[in-house]
């Protein structure tokens, strides 16, 4: 059957608005002014402690952190008409959170709440009592809980993983992708301050690439002059493919917090080489922040550098990059490459930085070295950089042993009394190298591909890497040693991010009397450990991890502590803590009946919430707390 043209146009006219509504607005231009209102004190000036796209640990920040004066209890308003599509109570993450679905297909999110509005709170509490659990996730029927714009849906708080009282607020499209709320024109937030650029970094991206005639990564401190940044001194000598990285933040009026900004552009001699705009992203791949930024630098120094070039394994889609994937190609001797960086925040404030590179071909001999790894070594993607002693006028090839073969490796360049070598790991994993008559050993065990599953069986451990658990190829190093009656298992250094969990089966050499209380812990620092868990299977203990690094086995046979804070007929409150493995579960019974206890892990506090506020608590009280290792503490008392 065919439709005539009039009928077809009529059908399009009817269906197109519905289709656009289902897709949701894409920007402020397609959303009517006033469709969303500010959820905290709408109409009054406010301030933010976090913005969209900020570089957080393991993820991009997906919305706004709205300040609430450092206190809990602020009324939180529905940003637009809508109904509760999802509500969740959690000890970590978003804590108490409401998801409102709106007629235009978007969803707004209100996280870290102190409580929900009374009707919703009563329903959630009833479900918690039904399931006998504090943590719960619920999906009410459509329009079961509907609100008009400006209705109070809860109160601001500090629940979950919040670091202080505030509202985390998001707007998501119909696909649950995060949108930048500031794109929708909230006049409560004022900002006329452009971003600040703390540091610039340049990195060699290939064996023939040089920065200041050397290979490696180099940081520079820009100078602010006349409102814009520049590098002092002459143009930087460079050659080959160069990657640019920046450490930068944004400030907003009335706030001392360091915030993020969405837009970065890099032009070379007036041509756009790189651009990214973090105004929208999918939560499914937000962990790709670990390759959007320089993970290794963050883990070693704490500084967050965003890359202005794309590396292997990065699947983020908000980039504009040419055929060089953002890298600057310096290939003309004596030519000047004028580089301009433009940083733009959500209010259109722009900060620029200009610097110059000068094309100079690599030199084999330098007067001195600024960047040599000394007695250690450094991995730059597929290149292993190490150095050795050098005497001018004498041959200085290194002897590299890899794949049971001997290779002679000439220096990439020399400087002073050192020679620098670059070994391509794709030629084979080196187990040792001789430089200047001295031998150094490496601990590389395997080349782990990123696109397929990989298993490795070693005397001290077995490792399983599922398909796509890595962003890029990993040149895996492992080690085992004993120290002070403990065992330390090294699974590479934590400078290589994992996308998903891997499985490790450790093979301890020491005897552990209480195996049921002995588990794997990540070594985080001196006398600092993090629970990793694990289950014993024969003489091996198997656990899953999303972090490379050092692990050990510790025995926890000390039960948690319970300290009463308040015990009366109106309410109960207790401090609960554990010195090593951490709290796994808790339960409170009054006269044998389950009592809902809220939990704030930051304060190590649990407190009661009665199903019927008119029914006083009375009789025998039993508090049970278990830790991750299975130790249990029981506290009993009585309410007269």
N, C-alpha and C positions, 0 to 999 in steps of 0.2 A: 504494500500500500504506500502511495506517495502522498506527501503533504504539499498543498499548494503554498506559494510564497507568503501569502497573508497569514495562513495558519502557522507556518514555520516561524515567522517573525513574532507572532503572538506567543508561541511556545517559548521562544528565546527570552522574550520580555518577562514572562512569568518565572522561568527557571533561573535566569541569570542572577537575580538578587538572592535567591535561595542558595545558589552555588557560592556566591561571594560571601554570604553569611556563614556558610559551613566552613569556608576556608579561613575566615577571620581576617581582621585588618592586617595589612602588611606594614603600614607605617602611619605616622601621624597624619599624612595627607589623606588617607582613606578612612579616618576615624573622625566622626563629628566632634567638634570642640565641646568639652564637658561630658563626653561619654563616660570617662573615668574621673573620679574625684580622688583627692589625696586621702589616704586612709587614716591618717593621724592628724587631728586638729585641722580639718579641711578649711582652707581660706586663711589660715594664719601662717606666718613665716615659720619655716622649719629647717632642719639641717640633717645631713646624712653622715653616717660613719662607714658606708660602703656603697659602691656603685656597680652597675652592670659590667661584667667582663673582667672584673678585678682578678689578678693572678693569685689564686688561693692554692693551698697544698692539695694537689691531685685533682683540681677542678677549677673551672672558671666560675666566678660568682654570678649567680643566675638572676639577680634582681637588685633591689635597693635595701640597704640597712638604714631604717629611719630611726633617728634618735627619739628617745622618750624621756629626756631630762634625767637620765641615770636612775630612774625609778620604774617599778612595775605598776600596773593598774590603769594605764592610759586607755580610754575607750578606743576601740578599733572599729572603723566604719567600713561597710561594704562599699567598694569603689564604684560599683554599678549594680543594677538589678541582676539577681541571679539566684541560683539554688546550690546547696551543698552537694557536690558530687563525690566528695571524699573527705574523710576526717581521720586524723591519726594522732595517737598518743605514743611517744617514744622517749626513752631515757636519753638517747643521743640524737644526732641529726637535727631535724626541724623541731623536735620536742612536740608540743601541742600545736597542731597545724590544721587549718581549714582550707579547702579548695572550693572556690565558687565558680560554677559554670554560668556563662553569660549568653544572652540571646544572639550575640554576633559571632559566637563560636569560640571565643577566647575563654581562658580560665585565669582567675586571680588567686594568688596563694598568700596566706597570712601565717607566718611561722614564729616559733618561740613564744607563743601566747602563754599568759599566766592561766587563763581559763577561757571557756567558751560561754556564750550567752546562755542564760539559765535553761531554756527549753532544750537546746542542743546538748548542753552539759548533762542534763538529767537523762537524756536518751543514751549518751555515750556511757555514762556511769552504769546504767542498767545493763548494757552489753558487757561491760567489764565484770560486773557481778555474775552475769550469766556464764561467761567464759572463765571466771576466776583468774583474771590477768590484769596487770596494770597496763602493759604495752598492748595496743590494739589498733587495727586499721579497719575502717568501716566505709561502706559505700551505700549511703541512704538512697531510697527510692527518689526518682526525679520529682522535684518540688515538695518533697517531704519536709524540707527546711528551706523555705524561700525568704529572700530578703529584698527590700527596696534599697536603692542607693541611699547612703548615709545611715542606714540602720546599724546599730551597734551589734557586732557579731561576736565580740569577745573583748578581752583586755590584754594589753601589751605585757610581756613578761620576759623571762630569762631561761626558758625551759630548753631541754635538749643540749646541743653542743654550743649554745650561745656563750659568748665571753663577757656579756654584760647586758643589762636591760635594753631592748630595742625591738622593733618589728622588722622582720625580713619579709619583703613584699615583692611579689613577682606578677608579671602578666605573661601568659603563654598563649600561643596560637592554637589552632584546632588540632595540630599534630603534637601538642605539648612541647613545642620548641620555645625556649626562653626568648622573650622580646625585651628590648630596653624600655623600661617604664618612662624614662625621661624623654623619650621620643613623643610622648603623648601630652607634653606641655603642662606640667605641674608648676604653677607660678609660685607655689609655696617654697620652692628651692631656688635660691639665687646663686649665680656663679658668674663672675667676670674675671676669674683667675685662670690663666692658661697653665698647661702641664709643666712640670719641672723634670729636667733630664739630669740625672745624677752621674751616670757613667756611660761611656761608649766603649764597645769592645769590637775588635776585628779578629777574625780567625782565618787561618790558611785552610783552603778547601781543596787540597790536592798536593801531591808530592812536589810539584814545581811551583807552588804558590809561596810567596814571601811577603812579609810585612816588616818594614825596616830591615830588609835583607835576611830576615830569619823566618823560620817556620814555627807556627804555634798560635797561641791566643794571647792578645795584648789588650789591656784596658787603658782607657784615657779619661781624664777628668776635664769635662768641658767648662768653659768660662762664660758666665752670663754677662753680656754687654749690650746695652741699648734694648733690652727686652728679648734678645735672642742669644743663642749659644754659639760658640765657635771653639775651635782648638787653637791654642797658642802655638807659635812656632811655624816652621816651614812645612810644606806639604809632606805627607808621610810616603816614603818610598814603598812601592808595592809592585807585585807581579802575580799574574795568574788569577784564579778564582778566589774572591775575598767575600767572606760572610760578615755581615754587620749585625751587631746586637746592641740593645739599649736597656738600661735600667732607669725607669722613669715612673713618676707618679703624678696624680692630679690633686689639687686642693679646691675646696668649695668655700664660699663665703660662710662665715660663722662656724667653721669646723676646723679642728686641728688634725683630723684624721688624714692618713694617706690613702687616696682613692685611686681607682683605675680610670682609664679613658678608652674610648672604643676605636678611634681611627688613627692609623699611622701610614704615612706615605713616604717613599724614598725615591728621589729623582737623581739621575746621574746625567750631567750635562743637559739638563732640561727634560730628559725622557724618564717617564715613570718606569721604575724597575721593580718596585714592590709596593703593595698596599694591603692593609687588612682592616676590617671593620667589624668589631665584636659587638654588633647590635642584635644578633640573632644566632642561636646555636642549638644543637640537639644535645640533650643530656646524655644520650647514648654514647657519644664520643667525646664528652667533655674531658675525659682523662687524657686526651691527646694534648692537653696543656703541657704534659711532661716532655713533649717534643716541640711544642710551640715555644717553650722556654728552654733554657739550658739547664737540664736536670742536674748534671754533674757539678756545675758551678754552685747551684743552690744547695746541694747536699754538703759540699765542702766548705762553703763560705757563708751561706745563708742569704746571699744576694740573688735576686730574681732578675734575670736578663731575658727579655723577649727577643726571639730571633726574627730578623727581617729577611729570612730566606727559608725555604722549605726543605726539610730533610726527609730521608726515606722513612716510611711508616706513618707520616702525618696525613690524616684523612680529613682534616678540617676544611670547610668549604668557603670560609669567608675571606679568602685571599684573592688578590689581583697580582699575578706574577707572570713575567714573560718567560721566554724559553730558558733563561738561566735560573729560573726558580728563585729569583731575588738576589742571586750572587752578582757581585760586581766583577766584570771580566776586565782585567788590566793587561793589555797585550800590545801596547804601542809604546816603545821607548821614548822617554822625555815628554810624553803627553801628560797634561793635567786633567784629572777627572774631578769635576766639581760635584760634590755630593750634598744634597739638601734633604734634610729630614723635616717632615711636618707632622706635628702631634696635635690632634684636635680632640677636645672633650665634647661631652654631650650637649653643651650649651654653645658650641661653635667657637670657643676660645682656642686660638692657634698659637703654638710655640714652634719656632723653627731653629734648626741647628745646621750650620754649614761647615764643611771641612773639605780638604783636598787630598787626593792621592796622586802621586807622580809615578809614572811608569818607569821602573828601573829593573833591568834584567838581573836574575840571581847571580850572586858572587860566590865563588868557591872559598874565598878567604876573607875573614873579617878581622878587624883589630881586636874587638872584644865581643862577648856574647851577653845579651840581655835576658835570653830565655833558653836556658839549657837545663835538662832534668837532673843534672848532677849524677848521683849514683843510682837514682831511680829510673823510671821510665813512664811514658804517658801515651795513652791511646787516643788518636784522633780518627774516629770512624775506622777505616781500614789500614791506617798507618800507625806503626809503633815507633815512637821517637825515643832514642836513648843517646847517651854521650859517653865519651871515654877520653883518657888522657891523649894529648897530642904534642908532638915536638916539631916545630917548624922545620921544613926541609926533609922530614922523614916520612916514608910511606905510612899511611894510617888506616889501611882497610881493617874492618872488623870481620871476624870469623863467626858466622851464625850457623847454629845447628838446628835444623828443622826437618821433620819427616825423615829422620835418620840419615839426613844428607848434610854435607858441609857446603856453605855458601860463603863467598867472599863479597863483602859489602863495602863499597867506597863511601867516604863521608859525603853527606849532602853539602856540608860546608864546615869550615873550621873557624875558630876565634880564640885568640889568646893561647892557652895551653889545653883547649878542649876541642874535640871533634864531635860533630852531631851527625847521627845516622837515622835514616828513615827506612824501616822495613815494611814491605807490603804484606799484610797478614794473609792475603789471598794466595800467596805463594806457599804458605805452610805455617803451622804454629811453631814458633821457636821455643826450644827448651833451654837454650843457653846461648851466650855470645861472649867472645873474647875480644877485649879492647885493651891495647897497651899492655898485653901480657897477663891481664887479670880476667878471670871468668865471672860472669854474672849468670844467675839462673832465673828462669821464668816459671810461672806456675800455670800456664795455659794447658787446659785439658781437652777442649773440644771447640769446634766452630758450630754454634747452634743457629740453624736457620730460623727466620721469623715466619715463614709461610707454611711450615709443615710441623707435625709433631716430631719430638725428638726425645730419645731416652739415652741416659748415660749411666753406666754401672762402674763404680769405683770401689776400691777396698774400704774407704771410709764412709761412702754415701752413695745412694742411687738417686738420680734426678729425672723427673719427667716434665718436659715442656710441652703442653698442649699446642695444637695448631693455633697460630696467631696470638700466642701469649707474649710475644716480643714485638716491639715496634720495628726493630731492625736486627740484623745479624749480631749475635753476641759471641765474642771471643772469651769463652768461659774460663775463669781461673778458680781453682779450688785449693784448699789447704786444710790440714788437720794438725793440731798440736795440743799438748797437755801443759797446763800451768796451774800451780797451787791446787792440786787435787781436783782439777776441773778439765773439761774437754772443750776445745774451741773448734768449731767447724766453720770454715769460710767458704761461702758461695759467691765468688767474685766480690768486688767492692760495690757498695750501694751508690754508684754513679751512673748506672744503666737502668732506666725505668722498665718495669714490667707492665704490660697492658692488662693481663689477667693473671690469676694465680697459677703457680707451678706446685708440683708435689716433690717433697724431699723425704727420703728415708735415711736417717742417720744410723750408723753402725758403731755404737759406743764401745770403747775398749775397757773402760772402767766398770766396776761393779756397783750397782745401786740397790740397796737393801729394800727400799720402799718404792718399787716401780710404779705402783698405783698412784703415788704422790709425786712422781718425777716426770717432768714434762720439758718441752723445748721452749727456750726463751731467746728472744733477739737481744743481742748485746747493743745497748744504745749509748753507752758511755761508761765511765768508771763508776762501779756500783749502781748501775742503772740498767734495768732489764725490762723487756716488754713481752707479755704472754704470747706465745705462738701455739701452744697446745701440743697435740700429737697423740697417737695411739700406739701402744706397744703391739708388735706382731713378731713373736719369737724374740730374737736378739736385736731387732730393729725398731725404731720409733719413727712413725710417719706423720708428717704434718704438711699443711698447705700454707703458702706464703705469697705475698705480692711484693715482697721486698727482698732484694739481694743483700748480702752482708754477712755478719758473723752471728753464729748461734751457739748456745751452750745448753746443757741440761742442769736443771736445778730441782731440788726436792723441797716441796712446801708441805709440811705437816702441822702447820700452825693454823688453827681455825680462825675465822673472822672475829672481830670484836663488835659487841652490841652495847651501846650506852644509852640508857633511858634519858630522854629530854622532858617528856611530858606524858603523864599517865593519869587520866581522869575519865569521868563518865562522858565528857564531850569529845575528847580527842586523844590520840596516842601519837607520839613522835619519838624516834630513836636515831642515834648516830650509828651507822654501820660502816666498817672499814676492814680492809685486809692488807697485810704488809707486803705480799709478793704477787700472787697469781691474780688477785682481783675478785670482785663480787660476781657470782654467777646468778644467784637467785635469792629471793627472800619470800617469806610467807608469815602472816600474822593471823592467829585464830583467837577469837573471843568466845569462850564457852563452846569451843569446837566449831564455831561458824567462821567462814572465811571473811576477812575484813580487807577492803581495798586500801592499799597503801601507795601513795604517790612517792616517786623517787627522784631526787636531784643528786646525781653523782658528783657534781661540783662541790656541793656542800656535805656530801656523804650523809644525806638526811632522807629518812622516810617518814611520812606523816599520813594519818588516816583520813578517809573520806567515807562517811556513813551513807548507806543506801537510803535510809530513812533518818533524816536529821532530827525527827521528833522522838526517836527511840534512843535512849541513853545506853552507853556501853556499861556492861556490868558482868562481873564474874572473872573466871580464870583467863589469863592472857598468856599466849604462847607465841614467841617470836623465833623463827628459824631462818638462819642465814647460811648459805653455802658459798664457798669460793670456787674458782675455776678448777682447782686441784681436787675437789671433792670433800674438803674438810667442812664440817658443819658445827655451828654454834647455836645453842638453844638458850633462850632467856625466858623465864617465867615470872609472872607476878599476878596480882589480883586487884580488881577494881571492886571496892565494897558497894 
